[in-house]
């Protein structure tokens, strides 16, 4: 459940980052931070043992 919460939070972070990048306040490499966290959440979801 926490992995799904992390995934949703990071998708929101990507949306906010996209808005700020569109306003040319940040550079495109700022997308790397939420993308790495999303990939980490997906990896945890796939490889974590089922309780």
C-alpha positions as CSV (number, residue, x, y, z in Angstrom):
1,X,0.0,0.0,0.0
2,X,2.8,2.4,0.8
3,X,4.4,1.7,-2.6
4,X,1.1,2.7,-4.3
5,X,1.0,5.9,-2.2
6,X,4.6,6.7,-3.2
7,X,3.8,6.1,-6.9
8,X,0.8,8.5,-6.7
9,X,2.8,11.1,-4.9
10,X,5.6,11.0,-7.4
11,X,3.2,11.2,-10.3
12,X,1.9,14.4,-8.8
13,X,5.5,15.6,-8.4
14,X,6.0,14.9,-12.1
15,X,2.9,17.0,-12.9
16,X,4.1,19.9,-10.8
17,X,7.6,19.7,-12.2
18,X,6.1,19.7,-15.7
19,X,4.2,22.9,-14.9
20,X,7.3,24.6,-13.5
21,X,9.4,23.5,-16.5
22,X,6.8,24.8,-18.9
23,X,7.1,28.2,-17.2
24,X,10.9,28.0,-17.9
25,X,11.7,28.2,-14.2
26,X,13.5,24.9,-14.1
27,X,15.5,22.9,-16.6
28,X,14.4,19.6,-18.0
29,X,16.9,17.6,-15.9
30,X,14.6,18.2,-12.9
31,X,12.4,15.5,-14.4
32,X,15.1,13.0,-13.4
33,X,14.4,13.2,-9.7
34,X,10.7,12.1,-9.8
35,X,11.4,9.6,-12.5
36,X,14.1,7.9,-10.4
37,X,11.7,7.8,-7.4
38,X,8.9,6.4,-9.6
39,X,11.2,3.6,-10.9
40,X,12.2,2.8,-7.4
41,X,8.5,2.5,-6.3
42,X,7.7,0.3,-9.3
43,X,10.8,-1.9,-8.5
44,X,9.6,-2.2,-4.9
45,X,6.1,-3.1,-6.0
46,X,7.4,-5.8,-8.4
47,X,10.2,-7.3,-6.3
48,X,8.9,-7.1,-2.7
49,X,7.7,-10.3,-1.1
50,X,4.0,-10.7,-0.6
51,X,3.0,-10.8,3.0
